Amino acid sequence: MSDFPPLKNSEPQKLEQGEFTTPLSVRKLVHARPMPVENISKLALIIRFLKPVTWIPVMWSFLCGAVASGAFGWKDVAGMKFLLAMLLTGPLASGTCQMLNDYFDRDLDEINEPNRPIPGGAISLKNATILIALWSVLSVITGYLIHPLIGFYVIIGIVNAHLYSANPIKLKKRLWAGNIIVALSYLIIPWIAGEIAYNPSFTLSSLQPSLIVAALFTLSSTGTMTINDFKSMEGDRMAGIRTLPVVFGETNAALLAAALINAGQLLASLYLFIIGQNSFGIIVAALVIPQFFLQFALVKSPATMDVRYNAIAQNFLVAGMLFCAFAIRAARP
């Protein structure tokens, strides 16, 4: 006989929007342990809420776009425009999207990561709302100061974050759609923003090489996003979130992710050959090789190798992005 009292309404309920929710009583039994509010400073708490580790890909994508523009040099690294761009793509815009994700995923986080600031009780919903509103306004203003069109891009990114996490759309529960919109926001938008920031006389033709390469690396990033889903399979399955690992299983999802990661980079390498940058094309293709070998361990044990894979393999992928940016720069008239 179980020591637990019988649960009321313990079956997942299907809502009109098609989302499954798991009763709080069930969620609490999954992690039946107290989550005391941590005794850390307010500044440290806000930084944790902004999740700095997630800023790096967006900042890197902006840098690649700036390099690809052909108008960015070492002297610009210390310039006000670049400093504002790093502030925007890091703690401001990326931080806003991370806070939004935590806000709308607070029920899921009670299962997957109950020590996050909102489910752990360190940040109230009211304070989270105030922070998100403030950061959104600061992000748009900072983007506008760099270039008016970039301010508009920031608004698109914030809208995408709502589409990804918020009901009733919540693209993260719709198989491919969630990963695609994250990859779009983390790669194509900041890459093109970097081009526009340093090449204000841009045209669609001048942006075309960056659009092609960024789109191909977005394909790779879609695979990378899939790897991030392994850690939250338990909560996603209970809540009816249809990620690739939940729908296809760990092994098949890992195989799909590896195929996407490799395909995007190899197609980018092929494009460099097409525009006459053969040396860069060889380098980008060669950077796929160590990732390919790391993927054997990932497919064998996705749930235990996901963090290690991303920590090692991502270095080769982002290096390939920068080499592509240099290739685009070299190919310009």
URWO-V328716 format. One record per residue. RES is the residue in one small letter. SS is DSSP state (alpha for helix, beta for strand, coil for the rest). PHI is phi as a letter, one per 20 degrees, with the letter a starting at -180 (none if undefined). PSI is psi in whole degrees, -180 to 180 (NA if undefined). Layout:
RES;SS;PHI;PSI, RES;SS;PHI;PSI
This chain:
m;coil;none;131, s;coil;f;147, d;coil;e;-11, f;coil;e;142, p;coil;f;154, p;coil;f;143, l;coil;e;142, k;coil;e;135, n;coil;l;47, s;coil;e;-5, e;coil;e;142, p;coil;g;142, q;beta;d;137, k;beta;e;123, l;coil;e;172, e;coil;f;-34, q;coil;f;-3, g;coil;n;6, e;coil;e;138, f;beta;e;136, t;beta;c;147, t;coil;d;131, p;coil;g;146, l;alpha;g;-34, s;alpha;f;-39, v;alpha;f;-44, r;alpha;g;-39, k;alpha;f;-29, l;alpha;f;-27, v;alpha;f;-41, h;coil;c;76, a;coil;e;71, r;coil;b;147, p;coil;f;146, m;coil;d;82, p;coil;f;149, v;coil;f;128, e;coil;f;145, n;coil;e;77, i;coil;c;163, s;coil;f;160, k;alpha;f;-39, l;alpha;f;-46, a;alpha;f;-35, l;alpha;f;-43, i;alpha;f;-42, i;alpha;f;-42, r;alpha;f;-38, f;alpha;f;-33, l;alpha;e;-14, k;coil;l;74, p;alpha;g;-30, v;alpha;f;-23, t;alpha;e;-9, w;alpha;f;-31, i;alpha;g;-47, p;alpha;g;-38, v;alpha;f;-43, m;alpha;f;-40, w;alpha;f;-41, s;alpha;f;-40, f;alpha;f;-44, l;alpha;g;-43, c;alpha;f;-42, g;alpha;f;-39, a;alpha;f;-45, v;alpha;f;-44, a;alpha;f;-24, s;coil;f;-24, g;coil;n;-2, a;coil;d;10, f;coil;d;131, g;coil;c;179, w;alpha;g;-36, k;alpha;f;-25, d;alpha;f;-15, v;alpha;f;-34, a;alpha;e;5, g;coil;f;158, m;alpha;f;-38, k;alpha;f;-44, f;alpha;f;-40, l;alpha;f;-41, l;alpha;f;-38, a;alpha;f;-40, m;alpha;f;-36, l;alpha;f;-41, l;alpha;f;-54, t;alpha;f;-18, g;alpha;e;-100, p;alpha;f;-27, l;alpha;e;-76, a;alpha;f;-49, s;alpha;f;-40, g;alpha;f;-40, t;alpha;f;-46, c;alpha;f;-37, q;alpha;f;-40, m;alpha;f;-41, l;alpha;f;-43, n;alpha;f;-43, d;alpha;f;-38, y;alpha;f;-49, f;alpha;e;-18, d;coil;d;18, r;alpha;f;-33, d;alpha;f;-43, l;alpha;f;-38, d;alpha;f;-22, e;alpha;f;-25, i;alpha;e;-53, n;alpha;f;-46, e;coil;b;73, p;coil;f;-7, n;coil;e;4, r;coil;f;159, p;coil;g;-43, i;coil;f;-56, p;coil;f;-26, g;coil;f;-9, g;coil;n;4, a;coil;f;-29, i;coil;c;128, s;coil;f;162, l;alpha;f;-37, k;alpha;f;-49, n;alpha;f;-36, a;alpha;f;-41, t;alpha;f;-43, i;alpha;f;-46, l;alpha;f;-44, i;alpha;f;-44, a;alpha;f;-45, l;alpha;f;-47, w;alpha;f;-35, s;alpha;f;-46, v;alpha;f;-46, l;alpha;f;-37, s;alpha;f;-46, v;alpha;f;-42, i;alpha;f;-46, t;alpha;f;-42, g;alpha;f;-41, y;alpha;f;-37, l;alpha;f;-32, i;alpha;f;-48, h;coil;a;135, p;alpha;g;-37, l;alpha;f;-32, i;alpha;f;-34, g;alpha;g;-39, f;alpha;f;-40, y;alpha;f;-38, v;alpha;f;-41, i;alpha;f;-42, i;alpha;g;-43, g;alpha;f;-41, i;alpha;f;-40, v;alpha;f;-42, n;alpha;g;-39, a;alpha;f;-38, h;alpha;f;-43, l;alpha;f;-35, y;alpha;f;-41, s;alpha;d;-28, a;coil;e;143, n;coil;f;152, p;coil;e;-8, i;coil;f;-56, k;coil;k;73, l;alpha;f;-21, k;alpha;f;-18, k;alpha;e;3, r;beta;d;53, l;coil;l;-107, w;alpha;f;-30, a;alpha;g;-42, g;alpha;f;-48, n;alpha;f;-38, i;alpha;f;-45, i;alpha;f;-32, v;alpha;f;-46, a;alpha;f;-39, l;alpha;f;-46, s;alpha;f;-32, y;alpha;e;-16, l;alpha;c;-61, i;alpha;f;-49, i;alpha;f;-51, p;alpha;f;-33, w;alpha;f;-50, i;alpha;f;-33, a;alpha;f;-40, g;alpha;f;-40, e;alpha;f;-49, i;alpha;f;-36, a;alpha;f;-36, y;alpha;d;0, n;coil;c;71, p;coil;f;-18, s;coil;e;31, f;coil;f;156, t;coil;c;168, l;alpha;f;-36, s;alpha;f;-41, s;alpha;f;-27, l;alpha;e;-14, q;alpha;g;-48, p;alpha;g;-43, s;alpha;f;-39, l;alpha;f;-42, i;alpha;f;-51, v;alpha;f;-44, a;alpha;f;-38, a;alpha;f;-39, l;alpha;f;-39, f;alpha;f;-23, t;alpha;f;-36, l;alpha;g;-45, s;alpha;f;-41, s;alpha;f;-29, t;alpha;f;-39, g;alpha;f;-40, t;alpha;f;-39, m;alpha;f;-35, t;alpha;f;-40, i;alpha;f;-34, n;alpha;f;-18, d;coil;f;-15, f;alpha;f;-35, k;alpha;f;-18, s;alpha;d;24, m;alpha;f;-40, e;alpha;g;-53, g;alpha;f;-39, d;alpha;f;-41, r;alpha;f;-43, m;alpha;f;-33, a;alpha;e;1, g;coil;m;23, i;coil;e;118, r;beta;e;71, t;coil;f;167, l;alpha;f;-44, p;alpha;f;-36, v;alpha;f;-43, v;alpha;f;-44, f;alpha;d;-9, g;coil;n;160, e;alpha;f;-50, t;alpha;f;-48, n;alpha;f;-39, a;alpha;f;-39, a;alpha;f;-39, l;alpha;f;-44, l;alpha;f;-43, a;alpha;f;-45, a;alpha;f;-42, a;alpha;f;-43, l;alpha;f;-44, i;alpha;g;-46, n;alpha;f;-42, a;alpha;f;-45, g;alpha;f;-44, q;alpha;f;-40, l;alpha;f;-36, l;alpha;f;-37, a;alpha;f;-40, s;alpha;f;-44, l;alpha;f;-40, y;alpha;f;-37, l;alpha;f;-37, f;alpha;f;-39, i;alpha;f;-37, i;coil;e;11, g;coil;n;13, q;coil;d;68, n;alpha;f;-42, s;alpha;f;-45, f;alpha;f;-36, g;alpha;f;-41, i;alpha;f;-43, i;alpha;f;-47, v;alpha;f;-40, a;alpha;f;-39, a;alpha;f;-31, l;alpha;f;-15, v;alpha;f;-27, i;alpha;g;-52, p;alpha;f;-32, q;alpha;f;-39, f;alpha;g;-44, f;alpha;f;-35, l;alpha;f;-27, q;alpha;f;-22, f;alpha;f;-46, a;alpha;f;-36, l;alpha;f;-47, v;alpha;f;-34, k;alpha;f;-38, s;coil;b;77, p;alpha;g;-41, a;alpha;f;-25, t;alpha;d;-18, m;alpha;d;-2, d;alpha;f;-48, v;alpha;f;-45, r;alpha;f;-41, y;alpha;f;-51, n;alpha;f;-38, a;alpha;f;-33, i;alpha;e;-52, a;alpha;f;-33, q;alpha;f;-28, n;alpha;f;-39, f;alpha;f;-38, l;alpha;f;-47, v;alpha;f;-29, a;alpha;f;-40, g;alpha;f;-38, m;alpha;g;-45, l;alpha;f;-39, f;alpha;f;-37, c;alpha;f;-40, a;alpha;f;-43, f;alpha;f;-37, a;alpha;f;-43, i;alpha;f;-42, r;alpha;g;-46, a;alpha;f;-28, a;alpha;e;-11, r;coil;f;146, p;coil;g;NA
